[in-house]
Amino acid sequence: MSMSPDQVQQHMMTYLEATDCQVIEKSPYHVTVKLSPQADKQLTNRPYYWGFVERTGVNPETLSYTFVFDPDHYSVPDVIPSPISNSNGLPQESILTRFFGVTPTLPRMGPGRIQREDVTYGSQRLLQIWEAARREGSSVYLFEQPGSLQRRALFSAAYEPWLAVCFKVEMTCDVKKEQLYFMGISLVSGIITTDFRQQLAGINLSPRLPENVHINPAEMSLTIAAERLQSNLISMLKELDYEWADQAQDRLKEELSIIDTYYEHMMNDPDEEKNNHIREQYEARRSEMTWQYAPKVKLSAITCGLFHLRPAQ
């Protein structure tokens, strides 16, 4: 899997907009932003500074960055700042110059400096943003925005609550495959949709309850709804082709047979201490091969949310 610079930029801009960062400059190849307090806390690793801000109540000074998505096409002209001159037109001497003869180059840090970072697929910054998005967006609570006619209607519209869960299925042996399933269940009717993303297509969502709207009471708890979604997904997974697992088992048997043959005569050493050491190596090698080749299917929930939607007509 890989991502183009445009796709990386889309992910980055979604995060920056969601965290209310101030965009200073933008091009197809880069964006320069002043981080919001939320983004600064998540990205800059300044816990002592933010602890000081929270204790004293001072206005925070967030950092600014230029995030470059396509380093091959983005270029910045080199600008050499002119030295500060005094009233006589001569360069002004600093104290460090006067005593040491030359001013050492010091890194400019702090809010006044705009740092450049290349953000490409696999970069540490992109991984950090994904982790922050996963942590902050692990659950959502959203409402469908009604049209202008509904806002002026005499009677309020009834919305139906849905529990949606994005499941990740990992199928691993000596190779690995991942699949995502975004499923939803109505807490009123119990209807399950296996592609909830399609149901949300074209719908404007907001975290605020719209005017002239009420929510139908749920007929099942969130726990029961989540169990039904998981049970439905497990039933779907049972229908898949698991030839890959059979092939992995065959490779595992072959690897274990090689290990058994290799250690068979070595474990007959008359020296008991040496024999115990060899047996430990033998068991460790078998455990390694089993971990690497044994087929496994792991199911986990990545994100979830409550969506309040108009019932289908």
Phi and psi restraints in degrees (value plus and minus 20) as a CYANA .aco file:
   2 SER   PHI    -167.4  -127.4
   2 SER   PSI     151.2   191.2
   3 MET   PHI    -156.1  -116.1
   3 MET   PSI     120.7   160.7
   4 SER   PHI     -97.6   -57.6
   4 SER   PSI     142.8   182.8
   5 PRO   PHI     -76.3   -36.3
   5 PRO   PSI     -55.4   -15.4
   6 ASP   PHI     -84.5   -44.5
   6 ASP   PSI     -61.3   -21.3
   7 GLN   PHI     -86.9   -46.9
   7 GLN   PSI     -60.4   -20.4
   8 VAL   PHI     -81.4   -41.4
   8 VAL   PSI     -62.0   -22.0
   9 GLN   PHI     -83.7   -43.7
   9 GLN   PSI     -59.3   -19.3
  10 GLN   PHI     -81.7   -41.7
  10 GLN   PSI     -64.2   -24.2
  11 HIS   PHI     -82.1   -42.1
  11 HIS   PSI     -63.5   -23.5
  12 MET   PHI     -85.9   -45.9
  12 MET   PSI     -65.3   -25.3
  13 MET   PHI     -86.9   -46.9
  13 MET   PSI     -54.9   -14.9
  14 THR   PHI     -81.4   -41.4
  14 THR   PSI     -62.9   -22.9
  15 TYR   PHI     -86.3   -46.3
  15 TYR   PSI     -65.8   -25.8
  16 LEU   PHI     -83.1   -43.1
  16 LEU   PSI     -59.8   -19.8
  17 GLU   PHI     -89.9   -49.9
  17 GLU   PSI     -58.4   -18.4
  18 ALA   PHI     -86.7   -46.7
  18 ALA   PSI     -48.3    -8.3
  19 THR   PHI    -119.0   -79.0
  19 THR   PSI      -8.7    31.3
  20 ASP   PHI      41.3    81.3
  20 ASP   PSI      18.8    58.8
  21 CYS   PHI     -95.8   -55.8
  21 CYS   PSI     130.5   170.5
  22 GLN   PHI    -112.3   -72.3
  22 GLN   PSI      96.6   136.6
  23 VAL   PHI    -101.2   -61.2
  23 VAL   PSI     100.2   140.2
  24 ILE   PHI    -112.3   -72.3
  24 ILE   PSI     -61.9   -21.9
  25 GLU   PHI    -173.4  -133.4
  25 GLU   PSI     124.8   164.8
  26 LYS   PHI    -168.2  -128.2
  26 LYS   PSI     120.6   160.6
  27 SER   PHI    -162.5  -122.5
  27 SER   PSI     154.9   194.9
  28 PRO   PHI     -82.6   -42.6
  28 PRO   PSI     -33.9     6.1
  29 TYR   PHI    -133.3   -93.3
  29 TYR   PSI     -31.2     8.8
  30 HIS   PHI    -177.7  -137.7
  30 HIS   PSI     149.6   189.6
  31 VAL   PHI    -166.6  -126.6
  31 VAL   PSI     116.1   156.1
  32 THR   PHI    -129.8   -89.8
  32 THR   PSI     105.0   145.0
  33 VAL   PHI    -155.5  -115.5
  33 VAL   PSI     133.1   173.1
  34 LYS   PHI    -122.7   -82.7
  34 LYS   PSI      99.7   139.7
  35 LEU   PHI     -86.1   -46.1
  35 LEU   PSI     126.9   166.9
  36 SER   PHI     -97.6   -57.6
  36 SER   PSI     143.4   183.4
  37 PRO   PHI     -74.9   -34.9
  37 PRO   PSI     -59.5   -19.5
  38 GLN   PHI     -83.3   -43.3
  38 GLN   PSI     -67.7   -27.7
  39 ALA   PHI     -87.5   -47.5
  39 ALA   PSI     -57.2   -17.2
  40 ASP   PHI     -81.6   -41.6
  40 ASP   PSI     -61.9   -21.9
  41 LYS   PHI     -84.0   -44.0
  41 LYS   PSI     -56.5   -16.5
  42 GLN   PHI    -100.5   -60.5
  42 GLN   PSI     -47.2    -7.2
  43 LEU   PHI    -131.4   -91.4
  43 LEU   PSI     -43.8    -3.8
  44 THR   PHI    -120.9   -80.9
  44 THR   PSI     -28.1    11.9
  45 ASN   PHI      35.3    75.3
  45 ASN   PSI      35.5    75.5
  46 ARG   PHI    -142.4  -102.4
  46 ARG   PSI      41.2    81.2
  47 PRO   PHI     -84.3   -44.3
  47 PRO   PSI     -54.7   -14.7
  48 TYR   PHI     -88.1   -48.1
  48 TYR   PSI     -60.0   -20.0
  49 TYR   PHI     -83.6   -43.6
  49 TYR   PSI     -66.6   -26.6
  50 TRP   PHI     -90.4   -50.4
  50 TRP   PSI     -49.3    -9.3
  51 GLY   PHI     -83.9   -43.9
  51 GLY   PSI     -60.5   -20.5
  52 PHE   PHI     -83.8   -43.8
  52 PHE   PSI     -63.6   -23.6
  53 VAL   PHI     -81.5   -41.5
  53 VAL   PSI     -63.2   -23.2
  54 GLU   PHI     -90.4   -50.4
  54 GLU   PSI     -51.6   -11.6
  55 ARG   PHI     -95.4   -55.4
  55 ARG   PSI     -58.4   -18.4
  56 THR   PHI    -116.2   -76.2
  56 THR   PSI     -40.7    -0.7
  57 GLY   PHI      57.3    97.3
  57 GLY   PSI      -4.2    35.8
  58 VAL   PHI     -94.1   -54.1
  58 VAL   PSI     139.6   179.6
  59 ASN   PHI     -89.5   -49.5
  59 ASN   PSI     106.9   146.9
  60 PRO   PHI     -93.7   -53.7
  60 PRO   PSI     127.6   167.6
  61 GLU   PHI    -129.9   -89.9
  61 GLU   PSI      87.1   127.1
  62 THR   PHI    -107.8   -67.8
  62 THR   PSI     140.6   180.6
  63 LEU   PHI    -105.9   -65.9
  63 LEU   PSI     139.9   179.9
  64 SER   PHI    -138.5   -98.5
  64 SER   PSI     125.9   165.9
  65 TYR   PHI    -156.9  -116.9
  65 TYR   PSI     130.3   170.3
  66 THR   PHI    -129.0   -89.0
  66 THR   PSI      89.7   129.7
  67 PHE   PHI    -114.9   -74.9
  67 PHE   PSI      99.9   139.9
  68 VAL   PHI    -124.5   -84.5
  68 VAL   PSI     103.3   143.3
  69 PHE   PHI    -117.3   -77.3
  69 PHE   PSI     -42.3    -2.3
  70 ASP   PHI    -155.2  -115.2
  70 ASP   PSI      62.2   102.2
  71 PRO   PHI     -79.9   -39.9
  71 PRO   PSI     -46.7    -6.7
  72 ASP   PHI     -89.0   -49.0
  72 ASP   PSI     -48.2    -8.2
  73 HIS   PHI    -125.5   -85.5
  73 HIS   PSI     -34.5     5.5
  74 TYR   PHI    -112.6   -72.6
  74 TYR   PSI     110.6   150.6
  75 SER   PHI    -161.8  -121.8
  75 SER   PSI     124.9   164.9
  76 VAL   PHI    -144.5  -104.5
  76 VAL   PSI     108.3   148.3
  77 PRO   PHI     -84.3   -44.3
  77 PRO   PSI     121.4   161.4
  78 ASP   PHI     -92.0   -52.0
  78 ASP   PSI     105.9   145.9
  79 VAL   PHI    -136.1   -96.1
  79 VAL   PSI      99.5   139.5
  80 ILE   PHI    -120.4   -80.4
  80 ILE   PSI      91.4   131.4
  81 PRO   PHI     -85.7   -45.7
  81 PRO   PSI     118.0   158.0
  82 SER   PHI     -96.0   -56.0
  82 SER   PSI     129.1   169.1
  83 PRO   PHI     -88.2   -48.2
  83 PRO   PSI     130.1   170.1
  84 ILE   PHI     -90.6   -50.6
  84 ILE   PSI     110.2   150.2
  85 SER   PHI    -125.2   -85.2
  85 SER   PSI     130.8   170.8
  86 ASN   PHI    -111.0   -71.0
  86 ASN   PSI    -191.4  -151.4
  87 SER   PHI     -85.8   -45.8
  87 SER   PSI     -41.4    -1.4
  88 ASN   PHI    -106.7   -66.7
  88 ASN   PSI     -19.0    21.0
  89 GLY   PHI      64.6   104.6
  89 GLY   PSI     -19.4    20.6
  90 LEU   PHI    -115.3   -75.3
  90 LEU   PSI     130.8   170.8
  91 PRO   PHI     -78.1   -38.1
  91 PRO   PSI     116.5   156.5
  92 GLN   PHI     -97.5   -57.5
  92 GLN   PSI     111.6   151.6
  93 GLU   PHI    -103.1   -63.1
  93 GLU   PSI     115.7   155.7
  94 SER   PHI    -111.1   -71.1
  94 SER   PSI     148.2   188.2
  95 ILE   PHI     -81.6   -41.6
  95 ILE   PSI     -59.0   -19.0
  96 LEU   PHI     -84.8   -44.8
  96 LEU   PSI     -57.5   -17.5
  97 THR   PHI     -86.7   -46.7
  97 THR   PSI     -60.4   -20.4
  98 ARG   PHI     -84.2   -44.2
  98 ARG   PSI     -59.1   -19.1
  99 PHE   PHI    -111.6   -71.6
  99 PHE   PSI     -52.1   -12.1
 100 PHE   PHI    -129.3   -89.3
 100 PHE   PSI     -26.0    14.0
 101 GLY   PHI      65.4   105.4
 101 GLY   PSI     -39.3     0.7
 102 VAL   PHI    -172.1  -132.1
 102 VAL   PSI     124.7   164.7
 103 THR   PHI    -107.8   -67.8
 103 THR   PSI      97.4   137.4
 104 PRO   PHI     -87.0   -47.0
 104 PRO   PSI     126.4   166.4
 105 THR   PHI     -96.5   -56.5
 105 THR   PSI     101.8   141.8
 106 LEU   PHI    -133.2   -93.2
 106 LEU   PSI     124.0   164.0
 107 PRO   PHI     -89.9   -49.9
 107 PRO   PSI     115.2   155.2
 108 ARG   PHI    -106.2   -66.2
 108 ARG   PSI      98.2   138.2
 109 MET   PHI    -140.1  -100.1
 109 MET   PSI     149.4   189.4
 110 GLY   PHI      82.0   122.0
 110 GLY   PSI    -199.5  -159.5
 111 PRO   PHI     -82.3   -42.3
 111 PRO   PSI     -45.6    -5.6
 112 GLY   PHI     -95.0   -55.0
 112 GLY   PSI     -32.2     7.8
 113 ARG   PHI    -120.4   -80.4
 113 ARG   PSI     112.1   152.1
 114 ILE   PHI    -118.0   -78.0
 114 ILE   PSI      91.3   131.3
 115 GLN   PHI    -108.6   -68.6
 115 GLN   PSI     122.9   162.9
 116 ARG   PHI    -120.4   -80.4
 116 ARG   PSI     117.9   157.9
 117 GLU   PHI    -159.5  -119.5
 117 GLU   PSI     114.4   154.4
 118 ASP   PHI    -104.5   -64.5
 118 ASP   PSI     100.5   140.5
 119 VAL   PHI    -131.7   -91.7
 119 VAL   PSI      81.3   121.3
 120 THR   PHI    -145.2  -105.2
 120 THR   PSI     152.1   192.1
 121 TYR   PHI     -81.4   -41.4
 121 TYR   PSI     107.1   147.1
 122 GLY   PHI      73.4   113.4
 122 GLY   PSI     -28.1    11.9
 123 SER   PHI     -90.4   -50.4
 123 SER   PSI     134.0   174.0
 124 GLN   PHI     -83.2   -43.2
 124 GLN   PSI     -56.6   -16.6
 125 ARG   PHI     -86.1   -46.1
 125 ARG   PSI     -60.9   -20.9
 126 LEU   PHI     -85.3   -45.3
 126 LEU   PSI     -61.3   -21.3
 127 LEU   PHI     -82.5   -42.5
 127 LEU   PSI     -57.6   -17.6
 128 GLN   PHI     -84.8   -44.8
 128 GLN   PSI     -60.0   -20.0
 129 ILE   PHI     -88.5   -48.5
 129 ILE   PSI     -60.1   -20.1
 130 TRP   PHI     -81.3   -41.3
 130 TRP   PSI     -61.5   -21.5
 131 GLU   PHI     -85.1   -45.1
 131 GLU   PSI     -61.4   -21.4
 132 ALA   PHI     -84.2   -44.2
 132 ALA   PSI     -61.3   -21.3
 133 ALA   PHI     -85.6   -45.6
 133 ALA   PSI     -59.5   -19.5
 134 ARG   PHI     -85.7   -45.7
 134 ARG   PSI     -61.1   -21.1
 135 ARG   PHI     -89.4   -49.4
 135 ARG   PSI     -64.7   -24.7
 136 GLU   PHI    -100.4   -60.4
 136 GLU   PSI     -46.9    -6.9
 137 GLY   PHI    -127.3   -87.3
 137 GLY   PSI       7.1    47.1
 138 SER   PHI     -87.3   -47.3
 138 SER   PSI     -42.0    -2.0
 139 SER   PHI    -167.9  -127.9
 139 SER   PSI     123.3   163.3
 140 VAL   PHI    -152.9  -112.9
 140 VAL   PSI     140.5   180.5
 141 TYR   PHI    -159.7  -119.7
 141 TYR   PSI      81.1   121.1
 142 LEU   PHI    -149.6  -109.6
 142 LEU   PSI     137.1   177.1
 143 PHE   PHI    -147.4  -107.4
 143 PHE   PSI     121.0   161.0
 144 GLU   PHI     -90.6   -50.6
 144 GLU   PSI     114.6   154.6
 145 GLN   PHI    -103.6   -63.6
 145 GLN   PSI     103.8   143.8
 146 PRO   PHI     -97.0   -57.0
 146 PRO   PSI     145.8   185.8
 147 GLY   PHI     -96.6   -56.6
 147 GLY   PSI     152.8   192.8
 148 SER   PHI     -84.3   -44.3
 148 SER   PSI     -50.8   -10.8
 149 LEU   PHI     -85.1   -45.1
 149 LEU   PSI     -60.0   -20.0
 150 GLN   PHI     -85.4   -45.4
 150 GLN   PSI     -54.9   -14.9
 151 ARG   PHI     -84.7   -44.7
 151 ARG   PSI     -46.9    -6.9
 152 ARG   PHI    -120.2   -80.2
 152 ARG   PSI     -19.0    21.0
 153 ALA   PHI     -89.2   -49.2
 153 ALA   PSI     137.1   177.1
 154 LEU   PHI     -92.6   -52.6
 154 LEU   PSI     -59.2   -19.2
 155 PHE   PHI    -128.8   -88.8
 155 PHE   PSI     128.1   168.1
 156 SER   PHI     -95.9   -55.9
 156 SER   PSI     132.1   172.1
 157 ALA   PHI    -108.4   -68.4
 157 ALA   PSI     123.0   163.0
 158 ALA   PHI    -112.3   -72.3
 158 ALA   PSI     104.8   144.8
 159 TYR   PHI    -123.2   -83.2
 159 TYR   PSI     130.1   170.1
 160 GLU   PHI    -127.7   -87.7
 160 GLU   PSI     107.1   147.1
 161 PRO   PHI     -99.9   -59.9
 161 PRO   PSI     116.2   156.2
 162 TRP   PHI    -144.4  -104.4
 162 TRP   PSI     117.1   157.1
 163 LEU   PHI    -117.0   -77.0
 163 LEU   PSI     103.7   143.7
 164 ALA   PHI    -138.1   -98.1
 164 ALA   PSI     118.4   158.4
 165 VAL   PHI    -154.4  -114.4
 165 VAL   PSI     112.8   152.8
 166 CYS   PHI    -117.9   -77.9
 166 CYS   PSI      90.1   130.1
 167 PHE   PHI    -115.3   -75.3
 167 PHE   PSI     123.7   163.7
 168 LYS   PHI    -132.5   -92.5
 168 LYS   PSI     106.7   146.7
 169 VAL   PHI    -130.4   -90.4
 169 VAL   PSI     100.0   140.0
 170 GLU   PHI    -128.5   -88.5
 170 GLU   PSI     102.0   142.0
 171 MET   PHI    -131.3   -91.3
 171 MET   PSI      91.8   131.8
 172 THR   PHI    -148.1  -108.1
 172 THR   PSI     126.4   166.4
 173 CYS   PHI    -169.1  -129.1
 173 CYS   PSI    -140.9  -100.9
 174 ASP   PHI    -103.3   -63.3
 174 ASP   PSI     -26.2    13.8
 175 VAL   PHI    -147.4  -107.4
 175 VAL   PSI     146.8   186.8
 176 LYS   PHI    -155.4  -115.4
 176 LYS   PSI     120.4   160.4
 177 LYS   PHI    -155.2  -115.2
 177 LYS   PSI     116.1   156.1
 178 GLU   PHI    -142.5  -102.5
 178 GLU   PSI     122.2   162.2
 179 GLN   PHI    -156.3  -116.3
 179 GLN   PSI     125.7   165.7
 180 LEU   PHI    -130.7   -90.7
 180 LEU   PSI     117.8   157.8
 181 TYR   PHI    -147.0  -107.0
 181 TYR   PSI      97.0   137.0
 182 PHE   PHI    -124.9   -84.9
 182 PHE   PSI      82.0   122.0
 183 MET   PHI    -136.2   -96.2
 183 MET   PSI     134.2   174.2
 184 GLY   PHI    -159.8  -119.8
 184 GLY   PSI     133.2   173.2
 185 ILE   PHI    -157.7  -117.7
 185 ILE   PSI     114.8   154.8
 186 SER   PHI     -94.9   -54.9
 186 SER   PSI     109.3   149.3
 187 LEU   PHI     -98.9   -58.9
 187 LEU   PSI     -23.2    16.8
 188 VAL   PHI    -121.9   -81.9
 188 VAL   PSI     -74.2   -34.2
 189 SER   PHI    -115.8   -75.8
 189 SER   PSI     -40.4    -0.4
 190 GLY   PHI      62.1   102.1
 190 GLY   PSI     -15.4    24.6
 191 ILE   PHI     -86.7   -46.7
 191 ILE   PSI     116.5   156.5
 192 ILE   PHI    -131.7   -91.7
 192 ILE   PSI     113.1   153.1
 193 THR   PHI    -136.0   -96.0
 193 THR   PSI     111.7   151.7
 194 THR   PHI    -107.1   -67.1
 194 THR   PSI     -27.5    12.5
 195 ASP   PHI    -153.3  -113.3
 195 ASP   PSI      55.5    95.5
 196 PHE   PHI     -88.6   -48.6
 196 PHE   PSI     -43.7    -3.7
 197 ARG   PHI     -80.4   -40.4
 197 ARG   PSI     -58.6   -18.6
 198 GLN   PHI     -85.9   -45.9
 198 GLN   PSI     -55.2   -15.2
 199 GLN   PHI     -87.6   -47.6
 199 GLN   PSI     -48.8    -8.8
 200 LEU   PHI    -106.5   -66.5
 200 LEU   PSI     -27.4    12.6
 201 ALA   PHI     -80.0   -40.0
 201 ALA   PSI     109.0   149.0
 202 GLY   PHI      60.6   100.6
 202 GLY   PSI     -16.7    23.3
 203 ILE   PHI    -118.6   -78.6
 203 ILE   PSI     111.0   151.0
 204 ASN   PHI    -105.0   -65.0
 204 ASN   PSI     108.5   148.5
 205 LEU   PHI    -138.2   -98.2
 205 LEU   PSI     131.4   171.4
 206 SER   PHI    -166.1  -126.1
 206 SER   PSI     129.3   169.3
 207 PRO   PHI     -96.2   -56.2
 207 PRO   PSI     -24.8    15.2
 208 ARG   PHI    -125.0   -85.0
 208 ARG   PSI     120.8   160.8
 209 LEU   PHI     -87.7   -47.7
 209 LEU   PSI     102.9   142.9
 210 PRO   PHI     -89.2   -49.2
 210 PRO   PSI     142.8   182.8
 211 GLU   PHI     -90.8   -50.8
 211 GLU   PSI     131.7   171.7
 212 ASN   PHI      40.2    80.2
 212 ASN   PSI      17.9    57.9
 213 VAL   PHI    -157.1  -117.1
 213 VAL   PSI     120.3   160.3
 214 HIS   PHI    -150.7  -110.7
 214 HIS   PSI     137.9   177.9
 215 ILE   PHI    -124.4   -84.4
 215 ILE   PSI     107.6   147.6
 216 ASN   PHI     -85.8   -45.8
 216 ASN   PSI     120.4   160.4
 217 PRO   PHI     -86.8   -46.8
 217 PRO   PSI     123.6   163.6
 218 ALA   PHI     -93.2   -53.2
 218 ALA   PSI     124.2   164.2
 219 GLU   PHI    -118.8   -78.8
 219 GLU   PSI     -26.5    13.5
 220 MET   PHI    -162.6  -122.6
 220 MET   PSI     135.7   175.7
 221 SER   PHI     -98.2   -58.2
 221 SER   PSI     143.5   183.5
 222 LEU   PHI     -84.0   -44.0
 222 LEU   PSI     -55.3   -15.3
 223 THR   PHI     -82.9   -42.9
 223 THR   PSI     -67.1   -27.1
 224 ILE   PHI     -84.9   -44.9
 224 ILE   PSI     -61.0   -21.0
 225 ALA   PHI     -82.4   -42.4
 225 ALA   PSI     -62.8   -22.8
 226 ALA   PHI     -84.6   -44.6
 226 ALA   PSI     -59.4   -19.4
 227 GLU   PHI     -83.9   -43.9
 227 GLU   PSI     -58.4   -18.4
 228 ARG   PHI     -87.3   -47.3
 228 ARG   PSI     -59.8   -19.8
 229 LEU   PHI     -82.4   -42.4
 229 LEU   PSI     -64.8   -24.8
 230 GLN   PHI     -84.7   -44.7
 230 GLN   PSI     -62.3   -22.3
 231 SER   PHI     -82.9   -42.9
 231 SER   PSI     -60.2   -20.2
 232 ASN   PHI     -84.6   -44.6
 232 ASN   PSI     -60.4   -20.4
 233 LEU   PHI     -87.4   -47.4
 233 LEU   PSI     -60.5   -20.5
 234 ILE   PHI     -81.2   -41.2
 234 ILE   PSI     -60.0   -20.0
 235 SER   PHI     -82.6   -42.6
 235 SER   PSI     -58.7   -18.7
 236 MET   PHI     -85.1   -45.1
 236 MET   PSI     -60.7   -20.7
 237 LEU   PHI     -87.4   -47.4
 237 LEU   PSI     -50.6   -10.6
 238 LYS   PHI     -85.8   -45.8
 238 LYS   PSI     -42.3    -2.3
 239 GLU   PHI    -105.9   -65.9
 239 GLU   PSI     -24.3    15.7
 240 LEU   PHI     -96.6   -56.6
 240 LEU   PSI     143.9   183.9
 241 ASP   PHI    -103.9   -63.9
 241 ASP   PSI     102.2   142.2
 242 TYR   PHI    -131.9   -91.9
 242 TYR   PSI      15.1    55.1
 243 GLU   PHI     -82.1   -42.1
 243 GLU   PSI     -52.4   -12.4
 244 TRP   PHI     -81.0   -41.0
 244 TRP   PSI     -54.7   -14.7
 245 ALA   PHI     -90.4   -50.4
 245 ALA   PSI     -59.2   -19.2
 246 ASP   PHI     -84.1   -44.1
 246 ASP   PSI     -60.8   -20.8
 247 GLN   PHI     -86.2   -46.2
 247 GLN   PSI     -56.9   -16.9
 248 ALA   PHI     -85.8   -45.8
 248 ALA   PSI     -58.4   -18.4
 249 GLN   PHI     -83.9   -43.9
 249 GLN   PSI     -58.8   -18.8
 250 ASP   PHI     -84.2   -44.2
 250 ASP   PSI     -61.8   -21.8
 251 ARG   PHI     -86.1   -46.1
 251 ARG   PSI     -56.3   -16.3
 252 LEU   PHI     -84.4   -44.4
 252 LEU   PSI     -65.1   -25.1
 253 LYS   PHI     -80.3   -40.3
 253 LYS   PSI     -59.8   -19.8
 254 GLU   PHI     -84.8   -44.8
 254 GLU   PSI     -63.7   -23.7
 255 GLU   PHI     -85.8   -45.8
 255 GLU   PSI     -61.2   -21.2
 256 LEU   PHI     -86.7   -46.7
 256 LEU   PSI     -55.0   -15.0
 257 SER   PHI     -85.0   -45.0
 257 SER   PSI     -59.5   -19.5
 258 ILE   PHI     -83.6   -43.6
 258 ILE   PSI     -62.7   -22.7
 259 ILE   PHI     -84.6   -44.6
 259 ILE   PSI     -63.0   -23.0
 260 ASP   PHI     -80.6   -40.6
 260 ASP   PSI     -63.4   -23.4
 261 THR   PHI     -85.0   -45.0
 261 THR   PSI     -59.3   -19.3
 262 TYR   PHI     -86.6   -46.6
 262 TYR   PSI     -60.9   -20.9
 263 TYR   PHI    -114.1   -74.1
 263 TYR   PSI     -25.1    14.9
 264 GLU   PHI     -76.3   -36.3
 264 GLU   PSI     -69.3   -29.3
 265 HIS   PHI    -104.6   -64.6
 265 HIS   PSI     -44.5    -4.5
 266 MET   PHI     -88.8   -48.8
 266 MET   PSI     -46.3    -6.3
 267 MET   PHI    -105.2   -65.2
 267 MET   PSI     -13.7    26.3
 268 ASN   PHI    -120.8   -80.8
 268 ASN   PSI      -1.4    38.6
 269 ASP   PHI     -86.3   -46.3
 269 ASP   PSI     113.9   153.9
 270 PRO   PHI     -85.8   -45.8
 270 PRO   PSI     -43.0    -3.0
 271 ASP   PHI     -94.8   -54.8
 271 ASP   PSI      91.1   131.1
 272 GLU   PHI     -82.9   -42.9
 272 GLU   PSI     -61.1   -21.1
 273 GLU   PHI     -84.1   -44.1
 273 GLU   PSI     -64.0   -24.0
 274 LYS   PHI     -86.0   -46.0
 274 LYS   PSI     -57.7   -17.7
 275 ASN   PHI     -84.2   -44.2
 275 ASN   PSI     -60.6   -20.6
 276 ASN   PHI     -85.0   -45.0
 276 ASN   PSI     -58.9   -18.9
 277 HIS   PHI     -84.1   -44.1
 277 HIS   PSI     -62.7   -22.7
 278 ILE   PHI     -85.7   -45.7
 278 ILE   PSI     -59.0   -19.0
 279 ARG   PHI     -83.9   -43.9
 279 ARG   PSI     -57.8   -17.8
 280 GLU   PHI     -83.0   -43.0
 280 GLU   PSI     -61.8   -21.8
 281 GLN   PHI     -82.1   -42.1
 281 GLN   PSI     -61.5   -21.5
 282 TYR   PHI     -81.2   -41.2
 282 TYR   PSI     -67.6   -27.6
 283 GLU   PHI     -85.2   -45.2
 283 GLU   PSI     -58.1   -18.1
 284 ALA   PHI     -84.8   -44.8
 284 ALA   PSI     -61.8   -21.8
 285 ARG   PHI     -85.3   -45.3
 285 ARG   PSI     -60.1   -20.1
 286 ARG   PHI     -84.4   -44.4
 286 ARG   PSI     -60.0   -20.0
 287 SER   PHI     -84.7   -44.7
 287 SER   PSI     -60.0   -20.0
 288 GLU   PHI     -82.7   -42.7
 288 GLU   PSI     -64.9   -24.9
 289 MET   PHI     -86.2   -46.2
 289 MET   PSI     -59.1   -19.1
 290 THR   PHI     -83.8   -43.8
 290 THR   PSI     -63.0   -23.0
 291 TRP   PHI     -84.1   -44.1
 291 TRP   PSI     -57.0   -17.0
 292 GLN   PHI     -97.9   -57.9
 292 GLN   PSI     -60.6   -20.6
 293 TYR   PHI    -123.1   -83.1
 293 TYR   PSI     -43.5    -3.5
 294 ALA   PHI     -83.4   -43.4
 294 ALA   PSI     108.6   148.6
 295 PRO   PHI     -90.2   -50.2
 295 PRO   PSI     117.8   157.8
 296 LYS   PHI    -159.4  -119.4
 296 LYS   PSI     124.3   164.3
 297 VAL   PHI    -143.5  -103.5
 297 VAL   PSI      99.5   139.5
 298 LYS   PHI    -137.6   -97.6
 298 LYS   PSI     109.7   149.7
 299 LEU   PHI    -134.5   -94.5
 299 LEU   PSI     108.0   148.0
 300 SER   PHI    -163.9  -123.9
 300 SER   PSI     133.3   173.3
 301 ALA   PHI    -116.7   -76.7
 301 ALA   PSI     104.6   144.6
 302 ILE   PHI    -109.2   -69.2
 302 ILE   PSI     -75.5   -35.5
 303 THR   PHI    -156.5  -116.5
 303 THR   PSI     141.6   181.6
 304 CYS   PHI    -169.3  -129.3
 304 CYS   PSI     147.7   187.7
 305 GLY   PHI    -188.8  -148.8
 305 GLY   PSI     136.8   176.8
 306 LEU   PHI    -124.4   -84.4
 306 LEU   PSI     100.4   140.4
 307 PHE   PHI    -135.4   -95.4
 307 PHE   PSI     108.3   148.3
 308 HIS   PHI    -126.7   -86.7
 308 HIS   PSI      89.7   129.7
 309 LEU   PHI    -144.4  -104.4
 309 LEU   PSI     137.3   177.3
 310 ARG   PHI     -89.8   -49.8
 310 ARG   PSI     117.1   157.1
 311 PRO   PHI     -82.2   -42.2
 311 PRO   PSI     126.2   166.2
 312 ALA   PHI     -85.3   -45.3
 312 ALA   PSI     118.4   158.4
